[in-house]
Amino acid sequence: GKYKKKMDKLKGMKVKLDIVYDWDVEEQQTGKKKGLFRSVTKVFKKKKKKTANVDRLSEPERRKMELRVHCYQARNLENADISGLSDAYMVVRFCGRSDKTRVIEDHIDPKWYQSLYLTCDVPIPINYAPRVYCEIFDHDDIGKDATLGRFSVSADRIWKVFEDENENKIDDSQERGELTPDWYPLEDADHNQVTGTVLVAFELIDIEQASFQRPDIKPLFNRKRWLNIHTLGLRDIQSTFGCNKAYIEFEMNGSTYKTEKSNTPSSRNPNFCQILKFEVKLPNKDIFLPNLNLTIKDSLFGGLIKRKLGFASIEVEDLISEEAAEVFKLTPEQLETKAIRAAAIEELAAIKEQQEEKL
C-alpha cells in the first residue's frame, strides 16, 4: 500500500546511528513471603536502571575549509519553458552553506564560466562530511523555479591536501595543479537519469593551506575551423498561430548566423537551398567543445516581430573529426549496411588467412 511506496523512496539512504544499550535490573527480593500487598507495591516501585559502560560517539571535529566549485557549462537540458528553452542556473549546497550561478536565459546549453566559493566547517575525518549537492533550476518570473536535474559528489573525492601550509603564498596554482573538470549526468529525486549533463570541477581545500587566488576558468579558443552547413529546408512546421516566413538561426560561442527567410513552396514547408560557410573558433581541449544551437524562427510584418517556433542542438564533437563527421552524415539504414559490409570483409580476411595456413 501507501507505506510500501514511501519506503521505496528510502532505498539507498545511509543513516549514522549512535546506539547505547540499557539493561533494566530489578531490585533483588528478600526472602519475605509474597502477598497481595507486596505484589501491588511492586508495580508502583521505581525500577533501578543501570547503563552499560559503552563508549559514546562524540561530535566529530570540524575544520574550516574552502569549497571551490568551477561551473563551466551544461548540455541538452530539459525544455522547461513554452518556447522550448530554459533559463538555467546551478545551486551548490555543502555543510549548511549554499550559493548559485547567474541565470543564462533562453538556452538549453548554458555556459556560465563562473566559480563559486563557499567557506564551510567540514567534519573531520573527511568520510564524516556530507556530499556536495548540485542542482539545476529553470528560473521563472512567475511561480516556483522548476528543477531540471541534480547530481552529487563525495567530499573525500575532491579533498586536496598540500605539502606545506601555503599561508604566505600569493598564488597556489603550481601546487594545486591544473583543474580537471568532469561531465556529470543529471538525475531526478528518485535517482532516475534525466536529460542533460553538466561540466564542473571541484576543489575542497583547508583554508590554512590555500591562498585565495581565483583562477580564470574560461578555456582558450585557439583552434580555427570552417563550418559548412547545407540548409535544404523545413517540413511540417507546427504552430498554433500559423507561420509566415520561417528561417533558421545558428549559434556557436556567441556568434550567430542565419538563413534567408522563405515561404516557398509553402509557409509550413519552406525551402532554403542555401550553403552557409563561416569560420569558428573552438577550444583547445575537446572537453570544452560547445554545441551548435539551431533556432527555428518566424518573421512577421516585414521582420518587426520575430518569434521562436522550435529549437535543437548538435554536439560539435560529432563533427570535429573526419570519421565522426562521416558517421554523423549516414542514416540508420546506411550505418547498418556499413556494419554488415565491415563484418563480411573481416570474415573473408579470416577465411583467406586459414587457406594460406593450410598451404
C-alpha positions in Angstrom: 0.0 0.0 0.0 1.0 3.6 0.6 3.6 2.7 3.2 5.4 0.4 0.8 5.6 3.2 -1.8 7.1 5.6 0.8 9.7 3.0 1.8 10.8 2.6 -1.9 12.0 6.2 -1.9 14.3 5.5 1.0 16.3 2.8 -0.8 20.0 3.7 -0.8 19.7 6.1 2.1 22.5 5.8 4.7 21.9 6.7 8.4 24.6 7.0 11.0 23.4 5.8 14.5 24.9 6.1 18.0 23.5 3.1 19.9 23.6 2.7 23.6 22.3 -0.5 25.3 20.5 -0.2 28.7 19.5 -3.1 30.9 16.7 -3.0 33.5 17.8 -4.6 36.7 15.0 -5.4 39.3 15.7 -4.9 42.9 16.6 -8.2 44.4 13.9 -9.6 46.6 14.3 -10.7 50.2 13.1 -14.0 51.4 9.8 -12.5 52.6 6.6 -14.1 51.7 4.8 -12.7 48.7 1.4 -11.4 49.4 -1.2 -9.2 47.8 0.2 -6.0 49.3 3.7 -6.8 48.2 2.5 -7.6 44.6 0.7 -4.2 44.4 3.6 -2.2 45.8 6.0 -3.9 43.3 4.0 -2.5 40.4 4.5 1.1 41.6 8.0 0.6 42.7 10.5 2.5 40.6 13.0 0.2 38.8 16.7 1.0 39.0 18.4 1.3 35.7 21.9 0.5 35.0 23.6 1.9 31.9 26.1 -0.3 30.2 29.7 1.0 30.2 30.0 1.8 26.5 31.9 4.4 24.6 29.7 7.2 23.2 30.5 8.7 19.9 31.3 12.4 20.3 30.6 15.1 17.7 33.4 15.0 15.1 36.0 17.8 14.9 35.2 20.5 12.4 37.8 22.2 10.2 37.3 25.4 8.3 37.7 24.7 4.5 37.0 26.4 1.3 34.9 24.6 -1.3 35.6 25.9 -4.8 33.1 24.9 -7.5 34.1 25.8 -11.0 30.9 25.8 -13.2 31.7 25.6 -16.9 28.6 24.7 -19.0 25.7 22.3 -19.4 24.4 20.4 -22.4 21.0 19.2 -23.6 19.0 20.4 -20.6 15.2 19.8 -20.4 13.0 22.2 -22.4 11.2 23.8 -19.4 9.6 26.9 -21.0 6.9 27.2 -23.5 9.4 28.5 -26.1 11.3 25.2 -25.8 14.3 26.9 -23.9 15.3 27.2 -20.3 16.6 30.0 -18.1 19.1 27.8 -16.3 21.2 28.4 -13.2 23.0 26.0 -10.8 22.7 25.8 -7.0 25.5 24.2 -4.8 24.9 23.1 -1.2 27.5 21.8 1.3 27.7 21.7 5.1 24.8 24.1 5.6 26.2 26.7 3.0 24.9 27.4 -0.5 25.5 29.6 -3.5 24.3 29.8 -7.1 25.5 30.8 -10.5 24.0 33.6 -12.6 20.9 32.8 -14.8 21.6 32.1 -18.5 18.3 33.0 -20.4 16.8 31.1 -23.3 19.3 28.3 -23.6 19.3 24.5 -23.0 23.2 24.6 -23.4 24.1 27.4 -20.9 27.7 28.5 -20.5 28.4 30.0 -17.0 32.2 30.0 -16.8 31.7 31.0 -13.1 33.4 29.9 -9.9 31.6 29.6 -6.6 33.5 29.9 -3.2 32.0 28.5 0.0 33.7 28.7 3.4 32.4 25.8 5.4 33.0 24.0 8.7 33.7 20.4 7.5 33.6 17.4 9.8 36.9 15.5 10.1 37.7 12.7 9.3 36.5 13.6 5.9 34.4 10.5 5.4 32.0 12.0 8.0 31.4 15.0 5.7 28.2 15.1 3.6 28.2 15.0 -0.1 28.3 18.2 -2.3 24.9 18.6 -3.9 24.4 20.5 -7.1 21.0 21.2 -8.7 20.0 22.9 -12.0 16.9 25.1 -11.9 14.9 26.9 -14.6 14.3 30.5 -13.4 10.7 31.6 -13.7 9.5 35.2 -13.0 6.0 33.8 -12.1 5.8 30.9 -9.7 8.4 28.5 -8.3 11.6 27.7 -10.2 11.4 24.2 -11.7 14.2 21.7 -11.1 15.9 20.3 -14.2 18.1 17.7 -12.5 20.7 17.2 -9.9 23.9 15.3 -9.1 26.3 15.0 -6.1 29.9 14.2 -5.4 31.7 12.7 -2.4 33.8 15.2 -0.3 36.7 12.8 0.0 37.0 12.6 -3.8 37.6 16.4 -4.1 39.7 17.0 -0.9 43.2 18.3 -1.6 46.0 18.3 1.0 49.1 20.3 0.2 52.6 19.5 1.4 53.1 22.8 3.2 51.0 25.5 4.7 50.9 28.0 1.9 49.7 30.8 4.2 52.2 33.3 2.7 51.8 32.3 -0.9 50.0 34.7 -3.3 49.3 32.0 -5.9 48.7 28.3 -5.1 48.2 27.3 -8.8 51.5 25.5 -9.1 51.0 23.2 -6.2 47.2 23.0 -6.8 47.8 21.8 -10.3 45.5 22.1 -13.4 41.8 21.9 -12.9 40.3 18.6 -14.1 36.6 19.2 -14.9 34.2 16.2 -15.5 30.8 15.8 -17.2 28.2 14.8 -14.6 24.9 13.3 -15.8 21.7 14.7 -14.2 19.2 12.7 -12.1 15.8 13.3 -10.7 14.8 13.0 -7.0 14.3 9.2 -7.4 17.8 8.8 -8.9 16.4 8.2 -12.4 18.6 9.7 -15.1 17.1 12.7 -16.9 18.3 14.6 -20.0 21.3 16.8 -19.6 24.9 16.8 -18.4 27.0 19.5 -16.5 30.7 20.2 -16.8 32.1 21.1 -13.3 35.4 21.0 -11.4 35.6 20.8 -7.6 38.2 21.6 -5.0 38.0 21.2 -1.2 41.0 22.9 0.5 41.9 23.5 4.1 41.7 27.3 4.5 45.1 27.4 6.2 46.7 25.6 3.3 45.3 27.6 0.4 45.6 31.2 -0.8 42.6 32.9 -2.3 43.9 33.2 -5.8 40.8 32.8 -8.1 41.7 31.2 -11.5 40.2 32.3 -14.8 38.3 29.1 -15.8 37.3 30.3 -19.3 39.1 28.0 -21.8 41.4 29.1 -24.6 39.8 29.2 -28.1 42.7 29.0 -30.5 41.6 26.3 -32.9 40.1 27.6 -36.1 37.8 25.5 -38.2 35.5 26.2 -41.2 31.9 25.1 -40.6 29.8 24.3 -43.7 26.1 24.0 -43.3 23.9 22.8 -46.2 20.4 24.0 -45.4 17.8 22.4 -47.6 14.5 23.3 -45.9 12.0 22.6 -43.2 9.0 20.3 -43.2 5.6 20.2 -41.4 6.1 23.2 -39.2 3.6 23.1 -36.3 2.4 26.4 -34.8 -0.9 27.3 -33.2 -0.7 30.8 -34.8 0.4 29.6 -38.2 3.7 30.5 -39.9 4.6 33.4 -42.2 8.2 33.3 -43.3 10.5 30.9 -41.4 14.3 30.9 -41.2 17.0 29.0 -39.2 19.4 30.8 -36.8 22.7 29.0 -36.0 24.7 30.0 -32.9 28.0 28.9 -31.5 30.2 30.6 -28.9 28.1 33.8 -29.1 28.4 34.0 -33.0 25.1 33.9 -34.9 24.4 33.0 -38.5 21.1 32.6 -40.2 19.5 31.6 -43.5 17.3 33.7 -45.7 13.5 33.9 -44.9 11.3 31.6 -47.0 7.7 30.6 -47.5 8.3 28.7 -50.8 6.7 26.3 -51.7 4.6 26.9 -48.6 5.0 28.6 -45.2 4.8 25.2 -43.4 7.3 23.6 -45.8 9.8 26.3 -46.7 12.9 25.5 -48.8 16.2 27.4 -48.4 18.7 25.6 -50.6 21.5 27.6 -49.1 25.0 26.8 -48.1 26.4 28.7 -45.0 30.2 28.7 -44.6 31.8 30.5 -41.7 34.9 30.3 -39.6 34.5 29.3 -36.0 36.9 29.3 -33.0 37.0 26.1 -31.0 38.5 25.4 -27.5 42.0 23.9 -27.4 40.6 20.9 -25.4 37.8 18.7 -26.6 36.1 18.5 -23.2 35.1 22.2 -23.6 33.6 21.8 -27.0 30.2 23.6 -27.2 27.0 22.6 -29.0 25.9 24.1 -32.3 22.4 25.6 -31.5 19.6 25.8 -34.1 16.6 28.0 -33.5 13.7 28.0 -35.9 12.1 31.5 -36.1 9.2 33.1 -37.9 9.3 36.6 -39.3 6.2 38.7 -39.2 5.3 42.2 -40.5 8.5 42.6 -42.5 10.7 41.4 -39.7 9.3 43.7 -37.0 8.2 40.7 -35.0 10.2 37.5 -34.7 9.0 34.5 -32.7 10.5 31.2 -31.9 9.0 28.0 -33.4 11.5 25.4 -32.3 14.9 24.6 -31.0 17.6 21.9 -31.4 21.3 21.4 -30.8 24.1 19.3 -32.3 27.2 18.3 -30.4 30.3 19.7 -32.2 32.2 16.6 -31.0 30.2 14.6 -33.6 31.5 16.9 -36.3 35.1 17.6 -35.3 36.8 14.5 -36.8 36.5 13.2 -40.3 35.4 9.7 -39.1 32.8 11.1 -36.7 31.5 13.5 -39.3 31.2 10.7 -41.9 29.2 8.6 -39.4 27.0 11.6 -38.4 26.0 12.1 -42.1 24.8 8.5 -42.5 21.2 7.4 -42.0 20.5 4.4 -39.7 20.0 2.1 -42.7 23.4 3.2 -44.2 25.0 2.6 -40.8 23.6 -0.9 -40.7 24.8 -1.6 -44.2 28.2 -0.3 -43.4 28.4 -2.6 -40.4 27.3 -5.7 -42.4 29.9 -4.9 -45.1 32.7 -4.4 -42.5 31.8 -7.8 -40.8 31.8 -9.5 -44.3 35.2 -8.1 -45.1 36.5 -9.3 -41.8 35.1 -12.8 -42.3 36.6 -13.0 -45.8 40.0 -12.0 -44.4 39.8 -14.7 -41.8 38.9 -17.4 -44.4 41.8 -16.2 -46.6 44.2 -16.4 -43.7 43.1 -20.0 -42.9 43.6 -21.1 -46.5 47.1 -19.6 -46.6 48.0 -21.5 -43.4 46.9 -24.8 -45.0 49.1 -24.2 -48.0 
